[in-house]
Amino acid sequence: MSTAEETAGGETQPWGEVTPDAARRLLIAAVEAFAERGYHATTTRDIAGRAGMSPAALYIHYKTKEELLHRISRIGHEKALDILRTAARREGTPAERLADAVSSFVRWHAGGRTTARVVQYELDSLGPDARAEIVGLRRQVNAEVRRIIEDGVAAGEFDVPDVQGTTLAVLSLCIDVARWFNVNGPRTPDEVGALYADLVLRMVGAGR
């Protein structure tokens, strides 16, 4: 799998929403550098060098290093939200929808682990305005999962005394996959997704 495919979760046209091509190459290079070195230890020269471009060329497309991080984070959170929203609003029982949401969310964090690490763990590197926008997207992510769990409780499918706390636990479990997943490890993203879906259904008491 190429770096571009890995950093976008293996999509057929990774980062296709980023144009022109030079801006896309710089964004992919930034994802790699931020994941490897951390945001604060990465320079614009590092990013431009990875993209095979001059530092001056970077500023044609991005005014600052933070603008790059903000765009990466916004795109990543929007993709994550779309994944969960699609699962939450599909036909099926709350248990089926929760299993779909968890397995899909985990697959995204495993398959796109490089991007996911930057998206999930560099929030505090953003300035106040950018951070506020991303926090708003995170609240929407939380709401999608919480809504499925609330539906399960209301339908008598789930036994969850603390919905908000359980929502946080489910999301934390899924997000942490980006930290430890190894493409050369014993499980594929699909297998980890299936495992975590089963674990979460047990967590909410489905089928008791």
C-alpha positions in Angstrom: 0.0 0.0 0.0 1.4 3.4 -0.9 1.8 6.2 1.6 -1.0 8.2 -0.1 -3.4 5.3 0.1 -2.5 4.5 3.7 -2.8 8.0 4.9 -6.3 8.2 3.5 -7.5 4.9 4.7 -6.9 3.1 1.4 -9.3 5.1 -0.7 -9.1 4.7 -4.5 -8.4 8.4 -4.9 -6.9 9.4 -1.6 -7.2 13.1 -0.7 -9.0 13.7 -4.0 -10.7 16.7 -2.5 -7.4 18.5 -2.2 -6.4 20.3 -5.4 -4.2 21.2 -7.2 -1.8 18.2 -7.2 1.0 20.2 -5.5 -1.3 21.1 -2.6 -2.2 17.4 -2.3 1.4 16.3 -2.3 2.2 18.8 0.4 -0.7 17.7 2.5 0.4 14.0 2.3 3.9 15.0 3.1 2.7 16.9 6.2 0.6 13.9 7.4 3.8 11.7 7.2 6.0 14.3 8.9 3.5 15.1 11.7 2.9 11.4 12.4 6.6 10.6 12.5 8.0 13.7 14.3 5.0 15.5 15.8 3.6 18.8 14.7 5.9 21.0 16.8 9.1 19.2 15.7 8.2 19.4 12.0 9.3 22.4 10.0 7.9 23.7 6.7 11.2 22.8 5.1 10.7 19.1 6.3 7.3 19.0 4.6 8.4 20.6 1.4 11.4 18.3 1.2 9.2 15.2 1.6 7.0 16.5 -1.2 10.0 17.1 -3.5 9.4 20.9 -3.5 11.0 24.0 -2.2 9.9 25.7 1.0 8.8 28.7 -1.0 6.5 26.5 -3.0 4.7 25.4 0.1 3.6 29.0 0.9 1.9 29.3 -2.5 -0.7 26.7 -1.2 -0.6 27.0 2.6 0.1 30.3 4.4 1.3 28.5 7.6 2.1 25.0 9.0 -1.0 25.3 11.1 -3.1 25.8 8.0 -1.9 22.4 6.8 -2.7 20.7 10.2 -6.1 22.4 10.2 -7.0 21.1 6.8 -5.8 17.6 7.6 -7.8 17.6 10.8 -10.9 19.0 9.2 -10.9 16.5 6.4 -10.2 13.6 8.7 -12.9 14.5 11.1 -15.4 15.0 8.3 -14.6 11.6 7.0 -15.0 10.0 10.5 -18.3 11.8 11.0 -19.6 10.6 7.6 -18.6 7.0 8.5 -20.5 7.1 11.8 -23.5 9.1 10.4 -23.9 6.5 7.6 -23.9 3.6 10.1 -26.2 5.4 12.6 -28.8 6.2 10.0 -28.9 2.9 8.2 -31.9 0.5 8.5 -31.6 -2.1 11.3 -31.7 -2.6 15.0 -29.6 -0.5 17.4 -27.3 -3.5 17.9 -26.8 -3.8 14.1 -26.2 -0.1 13.7 -23.8 0.1 16.6 -21.8 -2.9 15.3 -21.6 -1.3 11.9 -20.5 2.0 13.3 -17.8 0.5 15.5 -16.4 -1.8 12.8 -16.4 0.9 10.2 -14.8 3.5 12.6 -12.1 1.0 13.6 -11.4 0.0 10.0 -10.8 3.7 9.2 -8.4 4.1 12.1 -6.5 1.0 11.3 -6.4 1.4 7.5 -5.6 5.1 7.7 -3.6 5.0 10.9 -1.0 7.6 9.9 -3.7 10.2 9.2 -5.8 9.1 12.2 -2.9 9.6 14.6 -2.5 13.2 13.4 -6.2 13.9 13.3 -6.9 12.5 16.8 -3.7 13.4 18.7 -2.7 16.9 17.4 -5.8 18.8 18.4 -4.0 20.9 21.0 -1.5 22.1 18.4 -4.2 24.1 16.6 -4.9 27.7 17.4 -8.1 28.7 19.2 -10.4 29.2 16.1 -9.3 26.1 14.3 -9.5 24.1 17.5 -13.0 25.3 18.1 -14.1 24.1 14.7 -12.6 20.6 15.2 -14.1 20.4 18.7 -17.5 21.1 17.1 -16.9 18.2 14.7 -15.9 15.9 17.6 -19.2 16.8 19.4 -21.1 15.7 16.3 -19.1 12.4 16.2 -20.0 11.8 19.8 -23.6 12.6 19.2 -23.9 10.0 16.4 -22.6 7.2 18.7 -24.6 8.4 21.7 -27.8 8.4 19.6 -27.4 4.8 18.7 -26.8 3.8 22.3 -29.8 5.8 23.5 -31.9 4.1 20.8 -30.7 0.7 22.1 -31.6 1.6 25.7 -35.0 2.9 24.7 -35.7 -0.3 22.7 -34.6 -2.5 25.7 -31.7 -3.9 23.6 -28.9 -2.3 25.7 -28.3 -2.2 29.4 -26.4 1.1 29.8 -26.7 3.1 33.1 -24.4 5.9 31.9 -24.9 6.6 28.2 -22.5 9.5 28.0 -19.7 7.6 29.8 -20.2 4.6 27.6 -20.2 6.7 24.4 -16.8 8.1 25.5 -15.5 4.6 26.2 -16.6 3.3 22.8 -15.0 6.1 20.9 -11.8 5.9 22.9 -11.5 2.2 22.2 -11.9 2.8 18.5 -9.6 5.8 18.3 -6.8 4.1 20.1 -6.5 1.5 17.3 -4.6 4.2 15.3 -1.9 4.2 18.0 -1.1 0.5 18.0 -2.3 -1.0 14.7 0.5 -2.6 12.6 -0.1 -3.5 9.0 2.3 -6.4 9.5 0.5 -7.6 12.6 -1.7 -10.7 12.9 -5.0 -9.0 12.2 -6.3 -7.0 9.2 -8.4 -3.8 9.7 -11.5 -5.9 8.9 -10.7 -8.4 11.6 -10.0 -5.8 14.2 -13.2 -4.0 13.2 -15.2 -7.2 13.7 -13.5 -7.9 17.0 -14.2 -4.5 18.4 -17.8 -4.5 17.2 -18.3 -7.7 19.3 -16.5 -6.2 22.3 -18.7 -3.1 22.2 -21.9 -5.1 21.9 -20.8 -7.0 25.0 -20.0 -3.7 26.7 -23.6 -2.3 26.2 -25.2 -5.6 27.2 -26.7 -6.4 23.9 -28.5 -9.8 23.9 -28.5 -10.2 27.6 
